Amino acid sequence: MTIVDTNYEQRILAYTKGKTQFTFFNEISLSTQLDELGFDSLSIVDFVIGLEEEFGIRIPDNTALSDNVRTIQNLCDLVVELDCQKAE
C-alpha cells in the first residue's frame, strides 16, 4: 500500500462516515459492506455520484451496482484505478 492509496482510503472512509445515517457506525472500515450501511441500490448510486464529484472521475453505473463493488475497499480500489486512468 502506498501513501497515495492511504490518502484515498482516508478520504473515502471520511466521505462514507459523512453519508451514513447511522450513528452506531463509528467504526466503518474498508471491509464494511455497503448493505451493512443500509445502502440500497438508489443510495449506492447517490453515494457513487458523490465520490465522482469528490475525485473528479466517472464511475459507470453498471460498475457501481455490480457484485464486484460491495465493500468500501472495493470502491476504494475502483476510485484509485479510475483516478489513475484519468491522469494518463
RAHUWO-V77810 format. One record per backbone hydrogen bond with DSSP energy under -1.0 kcal/mol. NH is the residue of the N-H (numbers start at 1). CO is the residue of the C=O. If there is no record, write none. Layout:
# RAHUWO-V77810
NH;CO, NH;CO
This chain:
# RAHUWO-V77810
6;2, 7;3, 8;4, 9;5, 10;6, 11;7, 12;8, 13;9, 14;10, 15;11, 16;12, 17;13, 18;14, 19;15, 20;16, 25;22, 32;29, 34;70, 37;34, 38;35, 39;34, 44;40, 45;41, 46;42, 47;43, 48;44, 49;45, 50;46, 51;47, 52;48, 53;49, 54;50, 55;51, 56;52, 57;52, 64;60, 65;61, 66;63, 69;66, 72;32, 73;30, 75;71, 76;72, 77;73, 78;74, 79;75, 80;76, 81;77, 82;78, 83;79, 84;80, 85;81, 86;82, 87;83
